[in-house]
Amino acid sequence: MNRLLIATGNPGKLREFGQLLPDLLLTSPASLGLQLEVEENGDSFAANARLKALAFAAASGHVVLADDSGLEVDALDGAPGVLSARYGGPGLDDRGRCQRLLAALSAWPATQQRRARFRCTVVAMAPDGRSCTADGVCEGIIAAAPSGEGGFGYDPVFYLPEDGCTMAEVEISRKNQLSHRARALAALRPHLPRVFPELMSR
């Protein structure tokens, strides 16, 4: 079975992809000795995911799975959006970006004003240009303060009303049902055998 290259160096994302695609053989850029920086200058999650998929497929010769995802907050007109990983400027870590987001929302204390969603686009692409794309969304609310030690990124401030906790507090099995990345991969997964039969053959 050919390995599917996950186009990220983010350990949290790599871990999630492994949990969400347990039937496929996955590999990472580091395991291939591949060091590649892709400028994510697209104007949408789909554009950025495609930029990464194209670059990694060309550099590796593997079928690649790339994603771009982020947080959209209604009160901030959809920000941080495609700039989620760079929100607040260079030098901030996940904790710093969460604090920057909470500060930006200090003028909007009401729950209905803090509605937000995680959005993800995943693109699978082969070096010969074959590709398929899917999207996933998870709706929630920005909490008043961070809570929970799990997950990564904005998970500690993303409150899930139906679960009564933040994404950083939810059980992994539950997160793998409702997260934006889980939903995007669930939508993509049925197309992989048709578009990339080499991933299924032993």
matplotlib code that plots the C-alpha trace (Angstrom):
import matplotlib.pyplot as plt

x = [0.0, 1.4, 1.8, -0.2, 2.0, 0.4, 1.6, 2.2, 4.9, 2.3, 2.4, -1.2, -2.4, -0.3, -1.8, -5.3, -4.9, -3.5, -6.6, -9.0, -7.5, -6.5, -7.0, -4.4, -0.6, 0.5, 3.8, 5.1, 7.5, 10.1, 10.1, 10.9, 13.6, 11.5, 11.9, 9.5, 8.0, 5.0, 3.8, 0.1, -0.9, -4.3, -7.5, -9.3, -8.7, -9.3, -6.6, -4.1, -4.7, -4.3, -1.0, 0.4, -0.9, 0.7, 4.1, 4.4, 3.2, 5.7, 8.6, 7.8, 6.3, 3.7, -0.1, -0.4, -3.2, -3.0, -5.4, -5.9, -8.2, -8.9, -11.3, -14.0, -15.6, -18.8, -18.2, -14.8, -16.3, -14.9, -11.4, -8.9, -9.9, -7.1, -4.7, -5.6, -2.1, -0.5, -3.1, -1.7, 1.6, 4.8, 6.2, 2.9, 2.3, -1.1, -1.7, -0.7, -3.1, -5.9, -5.3, -5.2, -8.5, -10.1, -8.9, -10.3, -13.7, -13.8, -16.4, -18.7, -19.6, -22.9, -23.0, -24.8, -22.1, -19.3, -20.6, -17.8, -16.8, -13.8, -13.6, -11.4, -10.7, -8.8, -7.2, -5.8, -3.5, -1.2, 1.9, 0.0, -2.7, -5.5, -7.2, -10.3, -11.4, -13.8, -14.9, -15.9, -17.3, -17.8, -20.0, -19.4, -18.9, -15.7, -15.5, -14.8, -11.5, -9.4, -10.2, -8.7, -5.3, -6.2, -6.0, -4.0, -4.5, -7.8, -9.3, -9.1, -11.4, -13.8, -16.8, -19.2, -22.7, -24.0, -21.2, -20.9, -17.2, -14.4, -12.8, -9.7, -11.8, -13.8, -12.8, -10.7, -13.3, -15.9, -13.6, -12.9, -16.7, -17.4, -14.3, -14.1, -11.1, -12.9, -15.9, -13.8, -12.0, -15.2, -16.5, -13.2, -12.6, -15.2, -13.6, -10.0, -10.4, -11.8, -9.3, -6.2, -6.6, -2.8, -3.5, -5.7, -3.7, -1.1]
y = [0.0, 3.4, 5.9, 9.1, 12.2, 14.6, 18.1, 19.5, 19.6, 20.4, 17.5, 18.1, 17.9, 14.8, 13.1, 14.0, 12.7, 9.4, 9.0, 10.0, 7.9, 4.7, 2.4, 4.3, 4.3, 7.9, 9.5, 13.0, 15.4, 14.8, 11.0, 11.6, 14.2, 16.8, 20.4, 22.6, 26.0, 27.0, 30.6, 30.4, 33.6, 32.4, 34.3, 31.2, 28.0, 26.0, 28.1, 27.6, 23.9, 23.6, 25.5, 23.1, 20.0, 21.1, 21.9, 18.8, 16.5, 17.9, 17.8, 14.3, 12.2, 11.0, 11.4, 14.3, 15.3, 19.0, 21.1, 24.7, 25.6, 28.4, 30.2, 32.6, 34.9, 36.7, 39.8, 40.2, 40.0, 36.5, 37.2, 35.7, 33.5, 32.5, 34.4, 32.2, 30.8, 34.2, 36.2, 38.9, 39.1, 37.1, 35.7, 34.6, 31.0, 29.3, 30.8, 34.3, 34.1, 33.0, 35.9, 38.3, 37.0, 37.3, 40.9, 41.7, 40.4, 42.2, 44.6, 41.7, 39.9, 38.5, 34.9, 35.6, 38.1, 35.6, 33.0, 31.4, 28.4, 26.3, 25.8, 23.3, 22.5, 19.3, 18.6, 15.3, 15.5, 13.2, 14.4, 13.8, 16.3, 14.0, 15.6, 15.8, 18.4, 18.5, 21.0, 20.7, 23.2, 23.1, 25.8, 27.1, 30.2, 31.9, 31.4, 34.2, 32.5, 29.5, 26.1, 22.7, 21.3, 19.1, 20.0, 22.9, 26.3, 28.0, 24.8, 26.2, 29.2, 27.4, 26.5, 23.7, 24.4, 20.9, 19.4, 22.0, 22.3, 23.7, 21.8, 21.4, 19.6, 17.3, 13.6, 12.7, 10.2, 13.0, 15.5, 13.1, 13.1, 16.8, 18.7, 20.7, 18.5, 15.3, 16.4, 17.4, 14.1, 12.2, 13.9, 13.3, 9.7, 8.0, 9.6, 8.4, 4.8, 6.1, 8.9, 7.3, 3.5, 3.1, 4.2, 1.1, -1.6, -3.7]
z = [0.0, -1.0, 1.8, 1.8, 2.6, 5.1, 4.1, 7.6, 10.2, 12.9, 15.4, 16.5, 13.0, 12.2, 15.3, 14.3, 10.7, 12.0, 14.3, 11.5, 8.7, 10.6, 7.5, 5.4, 5.7, 6.4, 6.2, 7.2, 5.5, 8.2, 7.7, 4.0, 4.9, 3.1, 4.2, 2.3, 3.2, 1.2, 1.2, 2.1, 0.3, -1.0, -0.2, 1.0, 2.9, -0.4, -2.2, 0.6, 0.8, -2.9, -2.9, -0.3, -2.0, -5.4, -3.8, -1.7, -4.5, -6.9, -4.4, -3.0, -5.8, -3.4, -3.2, -0.7, 1.7, 2.6, 4.6, 5.6, 8.4, 10.8, 13.0, 11.8, 14.4, 13.4, 15.6, 13.9, 10.4, 9.9, 11.3, 11.9, 9.0, 6.7, 8.9, 12.0, 12.3, 12.1, 14.0, 16.2, 14.3, 14.4, 17.7, 19.2, 20.2, 20.5, 24.0, 22.8, 19.8, 22.1, 24.4, 21.5, 20.3, 23.7, 23.9, 20.5, 21.7, 25.0, 23.7, 22.7, 26.0, 24.9, 23.7, 20.5, 19.6, 20.0, 17.6, 15.6, 13.6, 12.7, 9.0, 7.1, 3.5, 2.6, -0.8, -1.8, -4.9, -6.9, -8.8, -12.1, -11.1, -9.9, -7.0, -4.8, -2.3, 0.7, 3.4, 7.0, 9.5, 13.3, 14.9, 18.4, 20.6, 21.8, 25.5, 28.0, 29.1, 28.0, 29.5, 28.9, 28.1, 25.1, 21.4, 20.0, 18.4, 19.4, 21.0, 24.6, 23.7, 21.3, 23.3, 22.1, 23.5, 22.7, 24.8, 27.5, 27.2, 25.0, 22.2, 24.4, 27.1, 24.8, 24.7, 21.7, 20.4, 20.4, 18.8, 16.0, 15.3, 15.4, 14.5, 11.3, 10.2, 11.0, 9.0, 6.0, 6.0, 6.4, 3.3, 1.4, 2.5, 0.2, -2.9, -2.2, -3.6, -6.9, -7.4, -5.9, -6.1, -5.4, -1.8, -1.4, -3.2, -1.4]

ax = plt.figure().add_subplot(projection="3d")
ax.plot(x, y, z, "-o")
ax.set_aspect("equal")
plt.show()
